[in-house]
Amino acid sequence: MSTGRSSTGSGNRTLAQAKRAKQDEFYTQLADIENELKHYKDRFQGRVVLCNCDDPFESNFFKYFAMNFNALGLKKLVCTSYDGSPIAGQGVLFAEYHEGNDKRQKPKAVVVTLEQVKDETGDGTANLHDVELFLKRNKAVRRALKADDQYPGGDFRSKECVEILKTADIAVTNPPFSLFREYVAQPVERGKQFLIIGNKNAITYKEIFKLIKENELWVGVTPMGVDMLFEIPDYVARAIVETGKEDSNYKIVKGKVMGRSTSTWFTNIDNLRRHEKLQLFKKYSPEAYPLIDNYDSMDVDKVADIPADFGGRIGVPITFLDRYNPSQFEMLAITKTRYGAATKTYPKQVQISKDGTPKEVTKLNDAPAVKLDSPPVGETYYKVGDEIYSALYQRLIVRRKERPRVESH
């Protein structure tokens, strides 16, 4: 993409900073929140909801729950901002962000608590404008969050925020992707429900897959194949425009720079979709379904191709989680050799790249491998002695709980 402007040194430096920040500064669009949360509306009645990675009122999570406070029947909404957030204090809602003198530092992180949403303007309705007016009139519903000896104010890991989490029933937010493991551990350890956004690759994390296998975490209703776009801070957007560098992390939509990520919803709140039975129609044959050599399982490239008459171990794409019914399938493993599920490992291999260049590697142990009869044309492959292999994308290893009519393998 070209903007007609030359790249500047400051723009490149800012863009480099943005890339080092990975995707921790991606802010969820309201439409994506609405599309997922509409499937859980009956789960919030009388509950305390915590948005603990969100700048109050700047956050679309806060806006969603504030707008729907009465319709959802919430008991309480709590929202915390983070001291290091690039958008903290940009809004004009809280005077504390702009007040202060040499003796009193402006608070950079706050917690806001709503226990009611009512008609403040007298126009006969209770909406987001009423929430804004209520918060301006009632300073008691917000207070500054302080840093502790380890974390800045408002960090979800800080002692103060952990105490807030203990009082909540459900956590709903888009946590920093780089801290996803640490974030999920908190509500799991404390027996809290959660509905959060994470990178799709988090499925392959050892800690996350363990929860999936033990049926303590699953993906949400929104299909994993849906491309999610996120709002980003102004300084990142300016850097993209100045440098003219649009890449896999950013996309320009109608002139606006958006962050993009292969993201999905993760939750431990039940929903109807995960109890739908996957209808199977395909028939098994050894010719149609190759074996995964290092995981002692059959490979299925598409979820729709899972055969109806096969009762053994099946390697499926991670998008299978969209259709995973724990009453229909048993989750056995994921194809990560270091997790201990592989049935064999390979010595060093020779990788033959698409252009025929050979290179000694160990990559075949990082993926499910399929043995080939001959070298593929125009594709990367691997040689282990005289044997030829192809590496697949990561697979989940599953097995049907119900016995098929014809038992195979």
N, C-alpha and C positions, 0 to 999 in steps of 0.2 A: 504494500500500500504506500502511496506517496501523498504527502499533504501539500507539496509545493514549497515546503520550508526546509531549510538545511538543518541537520541535526546539530544540536549544541552540546558543548561539554557538560553543562549543568543538567541538561535533559538526559544525557546518557548516564550521568551519575545517579540521578533520581530514579531512572528506570532500573539501574543495577540494584539500587536499594530496594525497590519494589520486588524485584525477582528474589532477592535474598530473603524477603519477608514471606516468600512462597504465596500462599493464598489465605493468610491469616487476616487480611483486610478486605474480605469479600462480604458484602452485606445482602442478605436475602430479600428478594422481591416479594411484595405483599401477595401477588397473584399465586406464587409458588407455595406460600404459607397457607393461603386459603384452599388451594387445590388438595393439599394433603390433610389439613386439619378438619375439613368437612366430614371426614370419615370417622372422627372420634368425638363428635359433638356431645354425645351422651356420657362421655367419660370424664367431663370436667365439672359436673354438677357437685357443688359443695366442696370443691377442692381448692387447695392453695397452689397456684401456678408460679413458678420461678423462671424468669428469663435472666440467667446469670452471666451472660456474655454480651450484654446489650446496653447501649447508651439510652437511658430512658427517653422516650418520645422521639428520639432520632431512629430508634429501632422499629422495624416493621413488625417484629414479634410483639413488642409492647403495643403498637397501634392496633394489631389484630385483636388482642385480648381486651384492650381498653374499649374498642368499638363493640365487641361482642360480650362484654362482661355480664350483662343481665341475661342475654339470650343463652349463654352457656351456663348460667347459674353459678358463677365463680364465688367462692368464699373470700378469696384474696388474690391479688396480683402483686408480685414483687419483682422488681427489675433493678439490676445493678450495672453500673458502668465501670470501665477499666481505666486506671490512671494513665496507662500508656496508649490508650485509644487515640488515633489521629483525628477522630470526629468528636471526642469528648469536649463538651463546652462550645461546640460550633452553633448549637441551637440557641435561640433567645428565650427559651421557656423559663429557665431558672436564673433569677437575678444573681444568685451566689456566684455564678460563673464570671460575672462582670464586676461584682463588688470587691472591695478589698483595699488595703493600703499597705504600707511598709511593715506594719505590725501583724497583719493577718493575711496569710496566704490564701489565694482562691482555691477552693476545693476542685479537684480534677476528677474525682470519682464520687458518685452518690448512689444511694439506694432509695428507690421510690416505692411506696406501698399504697395500693388502692384497696379499700374494703367496700367501696360502693361507687356506683356511677349513676348520677341522677341529673335531672334537668336543672342546670345552673343558670341558664339564660331566660327561663320562663317561656320558651317557645313551644312547650308541649312535647318535646322530644329530648332524649338523652343520647348525645353522640360524642365524637372525638373533640369537638370544640368545647363541649361541657367539661370534658376531662381536663383539657388545657386550662380552662378558667378555674376549675377546682384546685388544680395543682399550684397555680399562681396565688390563689387566695389562702392556701393552707400549707404553710411551710413545714408544719409538723409531720407531713406525710413523706418528707424526704430528709435525708441527713447525709453528711459527708462520710465516706469510707476511708479508713486510715490504713497506711502500710503497716506491715509487721516486720519481723527481723529477716524474713525470707522473700516476701512478695509485695509488690506495690498495691496501693489501695484499689479495691474492686477486682483484683485477680481472683478467679474462682477457686484458686488453691489457698488463698490467704485464710487465716484463722477466722476472721470476721465473716467471710463469705461461706466458709464451711458451716459455721453456726447457723447462717441464714438457710442453707440447704437443708439442714436438719429439721427445720420447721415447715418445709414445703412437702407437697404430695407429688407434684409432677414438674420436671424440668424440661423446658422447651426453648431451644436456641440453636444457633449455628456456631459451635465452639471453634476456636483456632484449630485449623487442620493439623498443624505441627504438634499440637498438644492433645490430639484426639484420644490416645490411649489413657492419658492421665485424666481427661475429662470423664470418660465412660466409667472409669474405676470408681469414681466418687459416688454416683447414685447407685451403682451395683452393690458396693460395700454397705451402703446405708439403706438398702431395700426400697429405693425410690423408683418411681416410674419416670421415663424420659422419652422424648420425641425430638430427635436432633438430626442435623445434616452433617454428613461426613463424606470424604472422598471415597469413591467406590473401591479403591485399592485397599482401604482399611479392612475389607473383608479378609484379606490375606494376612493381616497382622495376627501373630500367634495369640495374643490376648483376646482379640475380637473374635477370631474363629472359634476359640474355645467356648465363648459364650453362645455363638450360633449353634455349635455342635450340641451343647447342653440345653438348648432351647430356652436360653435366658435372654436372647437378643435376636431380632430378625429385621428385615427391611420393611419399609413402609409400603403404602398402597401405590404411590406414584411409581410408574415403571422405571427401572434402572436405565433404560435406553433414552429417557427424556433428557435433552441437553439443557442444563440449568445455567442461567445467566445471573450475574450478581452485580449489584452496585459497588463501586470502588471509590476510594477517597479522591478528591479533586487533584491532589498533587501527583497521584499515579496516572490519572487520566491525562493530565497536562503533559507528563513525560512521554506517554504513548504518542500523543499528537505531535509534540516537538520533534521526537526522533523518527516518527513515521514507522515505528516498529510494532506491527500487530502480529502476535504469535499465538500459540495454542492456549495461552492463559488469558488472552484478551480478544474481544471482538467488538468492532464498531457497528452499532445498530442505529440507523437513522441519525448519524452524526454523533451519537453518544457512545463513549467507551464503556464497555461492560466487561467484567471479569467472567470467565467461563471455566467450568470444571466438570470432570466426570464425577458428579456427586450423586448421592442418594440419601434417603431418609433411613435412619436407624431408630429402632424403638423396642421397648418391652411391653407396650400396650397392645392388647389383642385387637384384631380387626377381622372382619368377615372374609377378606380375600385369602388369608392364610389357611382357611378351612375349606376352600374350594378344591375339589378333586381335579387333578390334571388328567384329561382324557388322552389315552394312548391308542394309536392306531397302527403304527409301523410293525413289521415283522422282522425278527432277528435273522441275520445270516452272517457267517464269518467274513464273507467278502465285503459286505456293506459296512461292517463295524470293526475297525482294526483294534488291536490290543494296545493298551498303554504298557510299554515294556517294563518300566520301573515302578509301577503301582499295581500290577496284577489286576487290571480292570479293563473293561471294554470302553472305547472312546465314542462319545456322541458329540458331534460338532454343534448341533442345534437342539434346543430343548424339545421342539416339536418332533424330533426324530427319535426320541426315546422309544424303544420297542416295547410292545405290549406283552411279549412272550419271553422275556428275559428276566431271570431272577438273581443274577449275580451282581458283582460290583460294576458300577457305571461311572465313568468320568464325564462330568457335564460342565459347561461354562458357568462362570460365577453368576451370570444373569438368571440361572436356574432359581435363584433365591426369590425372584419375582413370583414363581409358581410353586415354591416349596411348601408342601403341606406335611407337617410332622407326623400326621396320622397315616399318611400314604407312603412316605419315604423315611429312611434312616440316614442321618448324616454321619459318615464314617471318617473322612479325612479331607485334607486339602493338599495339593501337590507341591508342598514345600519340603525339600529333602531334609533340611535341618530340623524339621518338626518331628522327624522320626517315623513318618508313615511310609516312606519309600521302601520297596521290597528289594531294591538293589541300587548300588551306586556305580558310576563308571570311572575308569582311570582317565587320565588326560586325553582329550579328544583333539582331532584336527577339524577345525571349522572351515568349511569351504564356502566362501561368500558368493553372492550372486554373480560376481564377475570372475569367479574361479580362483580368487586369492586364498591360499591356505594359511591357517593360523592355529597355533596350539592353545587350547582353552580348557576350561572346566565347566562351561556354561550348561552343558547337557544335564548336569545335576541340579540345575536351578529351575527345571521345567519338566512337565510330563513328556516322555519320549516315545516315539513310534518307530519301529523298525521298518525299513523300506527294502524292496527287492532291488531297486536301482536308483541312481542319483536323480533327484528331481531337476527339471529344466527351469532355469531362471530363478531358483530359490536357494536360500542358504540351507546347508545340511551339515551333518557331522559324521566323521568316520572314527570308529573305535576298532582298530585292527582292520579286518576285512568287512566289518559290518557297517551298514549305513543307517543313519537315524535322522528323523526330523523332530524339531522341538515345537510343542504346542503352547498355546496360551495356558495360563493356570486353570486347573480343573478342580471342581469339588468331587469327591468320591462318595457316591450315594448307593443305596440299595433299596429296592421296594420292600415294604413290610408285608404286603399281601402277596401270596404266591401266584405267579402267572399260570395260565392253563398249560403251557408247555415250558418245562424247566430246561434251561440251557446253561452251559458253562459252570 
